């Protein structure tokens, strides 16, 4: 009876964050045709009825509506804030690499190459950012997203929950060998009561619970109805919150034997975090991380009818703040000299879980991977690991390349198996490209920052720079003014056309530096890279300009 009632009511909200394909969807529209602005969703005051999206619509999170919804959860349902700090924004230096768009890779299962630029639309990307050596080398937005818009992270939320739990384990506040029921007595009568904290975090709990969206009798529907903030249907006598539902999950099998990706584990982990710390998930995340990494915006969680955070998929943030979170993890918990979270917590995540248990789950695009603390661990030669969510949400961390990639997307198909073929090899191609750039720098690529002009150095803080583009154009900053010109190479020979500039006035010392730089550029004949990767430009008279990629 409970399941039948839940299906009826939860059909209005069940697809939220899970991205289940229980409904027929039009997946024939490409990224440009399905762009929310092109579709006209929610435009006007009020919008026309046929272009209005409501939380009570059964298809509000079905494609193509989901391409609008992923940026507008706060308008549709109750949420709670994750406060950012009052110390100001932590600047992410921008050093864009125009060569990335033309980078090619071969999608899994294909023999035809694709460019990084083409993959953007192929994956229905709303926004993507690449950090290399703590600098933004690529950033692009589309769809519903811009720099200031908060986007649903979907199951990337699970990895944030796992990170918070591992922080508590590393600090000795949470015992990974303890039974969840001993920490939360309300769980003693459920399957979680006899599972250890580690089994919850690694999703090796043995639960009588199905997340098969195509099965109307799956326990998922009762779980979703319990977490829905909408009024329950008349006669409903089932669980009314995430906490209520977790207490009725039954056991099926032996804990610890097999990996099974089930969102209820993340909500159990969220309860463990809240019970251990005595504060909500949102407040603990704010206190430990979000207020300490210079986040640009507050973030938020969606909540159920009693304000319980959806620890399995309800987190929303702006893209750059998610990049800061990824950089914090890559930095082993350190941020600008402060150890924000224990390095041991990151080390445990990177260690990975049981490969054999993971292999039994049948993730064909992830051979040799494992799952640990709600992070996906590749065990490749780069040590890459990731947070992943439906419809293409990703935090990809590659320690060998000193690289973080964060993507928000609204792919028509929920499962990552649909975009992995054009995502996994693309991430690796970017990593290999950036490593090669560091090892064997080329003239074309990221901007070169001028450090010395014929032995005189440069004025501190002056933004003199050179950007050699693939089409033969030269750009950058002369010092006060933008620099525009052309260049040609032949081996180590380099010729620059007379460089034009904008006409902004500047203080005499900066003006003299700019004049000197432009004068030397006109007589440059050769270029080379020194042992430290610096670019040395040499004039016909032996004068030099030294620049470096920071």
C-alpha positions in Angstrom: 0.0 0.0 0.0 2.8 2.4 0.9 4.6 1.8 -2.4 1.4 2.3 -4.5 0.7 5.6 -2.8 4.3 6.7 -3.0 4.4 6.1 -6.8 1.4 8.3 -7.3 2.7 11.2 -5.2 6.4 10.8 -5.9 5.9 10.9 -9.7 5.8 14.7 -9.2 9.3 14.8 -7.7 11.0 11.5 -8.1 13.4 12.4 -10.8 15.0 15.2 -8.6 18.7 14.7 -8.4 18.6 11.0 -9.3 17.8 11.7 -13.0 15.9 8.5 -13.4 14.5 7.9 -16.9 11.1 6.6 -15.7 9.4 8.9 -18.2 9.5 9.1 -22.0 11.8 12.0 -23.0 12.6 13.7 -26.2 16.4 13.1 -26.5 16.7 14.1 -30.1 17.4 17.7 -29.5 21.1 18.7 -29.6 22.8 21.0 -27.1 22.1 24.2 -29.0 18.4 23.3 -29.8 17.7 22.3 -26.2 19.4 25.4 -24.7 16.9 26.8 -22.1 16.9 30.3 -23.6 16.3 28.8 -27.1 13.5 26.7 -25.7 12.0 29.7 -24.0 11.5 28.1 -20.6 10.2 30.5 -17.9 10.7 33.6 -19.9 8.2 36.4 -19.2 6.3 37.7 -16.2 4.5 35.4 -16.0 5.8 33.0 -18.6 3.2 31.4 -21.0 1.6 28.3 -19.6 3.2 26.0 -22.1 6.7 27.3 -21.1 6.2 27.3 -17.4 8.0 24.7 -15.2 6.7 23.8 -11.8 8.0 21.4 -9.1 4.6 19.7 -9.3 5.1 18.9 -13.0 5.8 15.2 -13.5 8.4 16.1 -16.1 10.1 19.1 -14.5 13.4 17.2 -14.3 13.0 15.4 -17.6 14.9 16.5 -20.7 14.7 19.1 -22.1 13.1 20.9 -19.1 16.0 19.7 -16.9 18.4 22.0 -18.8 16.6 24.9 -17.1 15.8 23.1 -13.8 19.4 22.3 -12.9 20.1 26.0 -12.3 16.8 26.8 -10.6 16.2 24.3 -7.7 16.1 27.2 -5.2 13.0 28.6 -7.0 11.2 25.3 -7.0 11.7 23.7 -3.6 12.8 24.3 0.0 16.6 24.7 0.6 19.0 25.6 3.3 22.1 27.7 2.9 25.8 26.8 3.2 27.4 30.1 4.3 30.6 31.3 2.7 33.2 33.2 4.7 33.5 36.9 5.5 37.2 37.1 4.7 36.8 37.8 1.0 37.0 35.8 -2.2 40.1 33.7 -2.8 41.3 34.6 -6.2 41.9 32.0 -8.8 44.5 33.4 -11.2 43.4 33.2 -14.9 46.0 31.9 -17.4 43.8 30.7 -20.3 45.3 28.2 -22.8 43.7 28.7 -26.2 45.2 25.5 -27.5 42.9 23.3 -25.4 39.8 23.7 -27.7 41.7 22.1 -30.5 43.0 19.2 -28.4 41.9 15.9 -29.8 41.1 12.5 -28.2 39.4 9.3 -29.3 36.1 8.5 -27.6 35.7 5.1 -26.1 34.4 2.6 -28.6 35.1 4.9 -31.5 37.9 5.2 -34.1 37.2 8.8 -34.9 38.8 11.7 -33.1 36.9 14.4 -31.3 38.1 17.8 -30.2 37.8 19.1 -26.6 35.6 22.0 -28.0 33.2 19.5 -29.7 32.9 17.5 -26.5 31.4 20.5 -24.8 28.2 20.3 -26.8 28.3 16.5 -27.2 28.0 16.2 -23.4 25.4 19.0 -23.1 27.8 20.9 -20.9 26.5 23.9 -19.0 29.9 24.9 -17.7 33.4 23.5 -17.4 36.6 24.8 -15.8 40.1 23.4 -15.8 42.6 24.3 -13.1 46.3 23.6 -13.7 48.8 24.5 -11.0 46.1 26.4 -9.2 45.3 28.6 -12.2 42.3 28.6 -14.5 43.5 27.5 -17.9 40.1 26.9 -19.4 36.6 28.1 -18.5 33.4 28.1 -20.6 29.6 28.5 -19.9 26.4 27.8 -21.8 22.8 26.7 -21.3 21.4 28.0 -18.0 24.8 28.7 -16.4 27.1 31.6 -16.0 29.7 32.6 -13.5 27.2 33.6 -10.9 24.6 30.8 -11.2 24.3 28.0 -8.7 23.9 24.6 -10.4 22.8 21.2 -9.0 25.7 18.9 -8.2 23.5 15.8 -8.1 25.5 12.9 -6.7 28.7 14.9 -6.5 27.0 15.7 -3.2 27.7 12.2 -2.0 31.4 12.8 -2.4 31.1 16.0 -0.3 29.3 14.0 2.3 32.0 11.3 2.2 34.7 13.9 2.5 33.1 15.4 5.7 32.8 11.9 7.1 36.4 11.0 6.4 37.5 14.3 8.0 35.8 13.1 11.2 37.4 9.7 10.9 40.8 11.2 10.4 40.3 13.4 13.5 39.2 10.5 15.6 35.6 11.8 16.1 34.0 9.0 14.1 35.1 5.4 14.4 34.9 3.7 11.0 34.7 0.3 12.7 31.7 1.3 14.8 28.2 0.1 14.0 26.0 2.8 12.6 23.3 1.7 15.1 25.6 2.3 18.0 26.1 5.9 16.9 22.5 6.5 15.9 20.3 4.3 18.1 17.3 5.0 15.9 19.0 2.9 13.2 19.3 -0.2 15.3 16.2 -1.8 13.9 17.2 -1.2 10.3 19.8 -2.7 8.0 22.1 0.2 8.7 22.1 -0.7 12.4 24.4 -3.7 11.9 26.6 -2.0 9.2 29.9 -0.3 10.1 30.6 3.3 9.3 33.2 2.1 6.7 30.6 -0.1 5.0 28.2 2.8 4.7 30.8 5.0 3.2 32.0 2.4 0.7 28.4 1.3 -0.1 29.0 -2.3 0.7 25.9 -2.5 2.9 23.6 -5.3 2.2 20.2 -3.6 1.7 16.8 -4.8 0.6 16.6 -1.7 -1.5 16.3 -1.2 -5.3 17.1 2.0 -7.1 15.8 0.7 -10.4 13.8 3.6 -11.7 11.9 1.5 -14.2 10.5 -0.8 -11.5 7.3 0.7 -10.0 7.7 -1.5 -7.0 11.3 -0.4 -6.3 12.0 0.8 -2.8 13.4 4.0 -4.4 9.9 5.3 -4.8 9.0 5.0 -1.1 12.3 6.7 -0.3 11.6 9.5 -2.7 8.2 10.1 -1.3 9.6 10.2 2.2 12.0 12.9 1.2 9.6 14.9 -0.8 8.6 18.3 0.8 5.2 18.1 -0.9 2.1 17.2 1.2 1.5 13.5 1.4 -1.5 12.0 -0.3 -4.6 11.2 1.7 -4.3 8.0 3.6 -0.5 7.9 3.4 1.0 6.2 6.5 4.6 5.7 5.3 7.8 7.5 6.3 7.7 11.3 6.1 11.4 12.3 6.1 14.8 10.9 5.1 15.4 10.0 8.7 12.1 8.1 8.9 12.9 6.1 5.8 16.4 5.1 6.9 14.9 3.5 9.9 12.8 1.0 7.9 15.4 -0.2 5.4 15.8 -4.0 5.8 18.9 -6.1 5.3 19.4 -8.5 2.4 22.6 -10.5 2.6 25.9 -9.9 4.4 27.4 -6.4 4.8 30.8 -5.9 3.3 30.7 -8.5 0.5 29.7 -6.4 -2.6 29.5 -2.8 -3.8 26.0 -1.5 -4.6 25.5 2.1 -5.5 22.5 3.1 -3.4 21.8 6.7 -2.5 20.3 5.9 0.9 23.9 5.1 2.0 24.8 8.8 1.5 21.8 9.9 3.6 22.9 7.5 6.3 26.4 9.0 6.1 24.9 12.5 6.3 23.1 11.5 9.5 26.3 10.1 10.9 28.0 13.4 10.2 25.2 15.4 11.8 24.9 13.2 14.9 28.7 13.2 15.4 29.1 16.9 15.1 25.9 18.1 16.6 25.2 20.5 13.7 23.5 20.1 10.3 25.4 19.0 7.2 25.1 22.5 5.8 26.6 24.1 9.0 29.4 21.6 9.2 30.3 22.0 5.6 30.3 25.8 6.1 32.4 25.7 9.2 35.0 23.2 8.0 35.3 24.1 4.3 33.0 26.6 2.6 33.8 29.5 4.9 37.6 28.8 4.7 38.4 28.5 1.0 37.3 32.0 -0.1 34.1 30.8 -1.8 32.5 33.5 -4.1 29.0 32.5 -3.2 27.0 30.8 -0.5 25.9 27.3 -1.6 22.8 25.4 -0.6 21.2 22.0 0.0 17.7 21.0 -0.9 15.8 19.7 2.1 12.8 17.5 3.0 9.7 18.5 4.8 11.5 18.8 8.2 14.6 20.5 6.8 16.8 17.4 6.5 19.6 17.9 4.0 19.6 15.7 0.9 23.1 14.3 1.5 22.9 12.1 -1.5 22.2 14.7 -4.2 21.0 18.1 -3.0 24.0 20.3 -3.1 24.2 23.4 -5.4 27.0 25.8 -6.0 28.7 28.0 -8.6 31.3 26.4 -10.9 34.4 28.3 -9.6 33.6 27.4 -6.0 33.4 23.7 -6.9 36.8 24.2 -8.5 38.1 25.6 -5.2 36.7 22.5 -3.5 38.5 20.3 -6.0 41.7 22.2 -5.6 41.4 21.8 -1.8 41.2 18.0 -2.3 44.1 18.1 -4.7 46.1 20.1 -2.2 45.6 17.3 0.4 43.4 19.6 2.5 45.6 22.6 2.5 44.5 26.1 1.5 46.8 29.0 1.4 49.0 27.7 4.1 46.1 26.5 6.4 45.3 22.8 6.8 41.6 23.0 6.4 40.9 19.3 6.5 43.3 16.5 7.5 45.6 15.2 4.8 44.9 11.8 6.1 41.3 12.1 5.0 42.4 12.7 1.4 44.9 9.9 1.5 42.2 7.4 2.6 40.0 8.5 -0.4 42.9 8.2 -2.9 43.7 4.7 -1.5 40.5 3.5 -3.0 38.3 0.6 -2.0 37.9 -3.1 -2.9 38.4 -3.5 -6.7 36.9 -6.9 -6.7 33.7 -5.8 -5.0 33.5 -2.9 -7.4 34.0 -5.1 -10.4 31.0 -7.2 -9.5 28.8 -4.1 -10.0 29.4 -4.2 -13.7 30.5 -0.6 -14.6 31.8 -1.4 -18.1 33.4 2.0 -18.7 35.3 1.9 -15.4 37.5 -1.2 -15.5 39.9 -1.5 -12.6 38.2 1.2 -10.6 37.0 1.2 -7.0 34.8 3.2 -4.7 35.9 4.8 -1.4 34.3 7.3 0.9 31.8 8.0 -1.9 34.6 8.9 -4.4 35.3 7.0 -7.6 39.0 6.0 -7.8 40.5 5.1 -11.2 43.8 3.5 -9.9 45.4 4.7 -13.2 49.0 5.7 -13.5 48.0 9.3 -12.8 46.2 8.4 -9.6 43.1 10.2 -10.9 39.9 10.1 -8.8 36.5 11.8 -9.2 33.2 12.8 -7.8 30.4 12.0 -10.2 26.7 12.8 -10.6 23.9 12.0 -13.0 23.6 14.0 -16.2 27.3 14.6 -16.3 28.3 16.4 -13.1 32.0 15.9 -12.3 34.9 16.9 -10.2 37.9 15.2 -11.8 41.2 15.3 -9.9 44.5 14.3 -11.6 47.4 14.6 -9.1 50.1 13.7 -11.7 49.0 16.6 -13.9 48.3 18.9 -11.0 44.9 19.4 -12.5 41.3 19.7 -11.5 38.4 19.6 -14.0 34.9 20.5 -12.8 31.9 20.1 -15.1 28.2 21.0 -14.7 26.0 19.5 -17.4 22.4 18.5 -18.3 22.9 15.5 -20.5 19.5 13.9 -21.6 20.6 10.5 -20.3 21.1 10.3 -16.5 23.7 7.6 -16.3 27.3 8.5 -16.7 27.8 5.6 -19.0 26.2 7.8 -21.7 28.9 10.5 -21.4 31.9 8.5 -20.2 33.0 7.7 -23.7 33.4 11.4 -24.5 34.5 12.4 -21.0 37.0 10.0 -19.6 39.5 10.0 -22.5 39.0 13.8 -22.8 40.1 14.4 -19.2 43.1 12.2 -19.7 44.0 14.0 -23.0 43.9 17.4 -21.2 46.1 16.0 -18.4 48.6 14.6 -20.8 48.6 17.9 -22.8 49.3 20.0 -19.6 52.1 17.6 -18.5 53.6 17.9 -21.9 53.3 21.7 -21.8 55.3 21.7 -18.6 57.9 19.3 -19.8 58.4 20.7 -23.3 56.9 24.2 -23.5 55.8 25.5 -26.9 55.3 29.1 -28.0 51.6 28.6 -28.6 49.4 27.9 -25.6 49.0 29.7 -22.3 50.0 33.3 -21.8 53.7 34.1 -21.1 54.2 36.6 -18.3 57.1 38.9 -18.9 59.7 38.8 -16.1 62.6 40.6 -17.5 63.3 43.2 -20.3 67.0 43.1 -21.2 68.3 42.8 -17.7 66.2 45.5 -16.2 63.5 43.3 -14.8 59.9 44.6 -14.8 58.0 46.9 -12.4 56.4 44.8 -9.7 52.8 44.0 -10.5 52.9 45.3 -14.0 50.9 42.9 -16.3 53.3 42.7 -19.2 52.5 39.5 -21.1 52.6 37.7 -24.5 50.0 35.3 -25.9 51.0 33.5 -29.1 47.9 32.1 -30.8 47.7 29.2 -33.2 46.5 31.4 -36.1 49.6 33.5 -36.0 48.2 36.4 -34.0 50.0 37.9 -31.1 48.1 39.4 -28.1 48.8 40.3 -24.5 49.7 43.4 -22.5 52.5 45.8 -23.4 52.2 47.1 -19.8 49.3 49.6 -19.5 47.8 48.8 -22.9 46.6 45.8 -24.8 49.1 44.5 -27.3 48.0 43.3 -30.8 50.2 42.0 -33.6 51.2 39.0 -35.7 54.1 36.6 -35.6 55.9 34.0 -37.8 58.2 31.1 -36.9 60.7 29.0 -38.8 62.5 26.6 -36.5 63.9 28.8 -33.7 63.5 32.0 -35.8 60.8 34.4 -34.8 59.6 37.5 -36.4 57.0 39.9 -34.9 55.0 42.5 -36.9 55.0 46.0 -35.5 52.8 45.5 -32.5 49.9 47.9 -32.1 48.5 48.8 -28.7 45.5 50.5 -27.2 45.9 54.1 -26.2 45.5 54.2 -22.4 47.7 56.7 -20.6 49.8 55.4 -17.7 52.4 56.7 -15.2 55.8 57.6 -16.7 57.7 54.6 -15.3 55.2 52.1 -16.7 55.0 54.1 -20.0 58.8 53.8 -20.3 58.7 50.0 -19.7 56.0 49.7 -22.3 58.0 51.7 -24.8 61.1 49.6 -24.2 59.2 46.3 -24.5 57.5 47.3 -27.8 60.9 48.5 -29.2 62.6 45.2 -28.5 59.7 43.1 -29.8 60.1 44.7 -33.2 63.6 43.5 -33.5 63.2 39.9 -32.1 64.8 37.3 -34.3 65.0 34.1 -32.3 63.3 32.3 -29.4 64.3 29.4 -27.1 63.4 27.8 -23.8 65.8 27.6 -20.9 66.2 24.6 -18.5 63.5 26.0 -16.2 60.9 26.4 -19.0 61.2 30.1 -19.4 60.8 31.7 -22.8 63.8 33.7 -24.0 63.3 36.1 -26.9 66.5 37.5 -28.5 66.8 40.5 -30.7 69.3 41.1 -33.6 71.5 43.1 -31.2 71.5 40.3 -28.5 69.0 41.9 -26.2 66.6 39.6 -24.5 63.1 39.4 -23.1 62.3 36.7 -20.6 58.8 35.4 -19.9 57.4 32.5 -18.0 54.1 30.6 -17.6 53.1 30.9 -14.0 
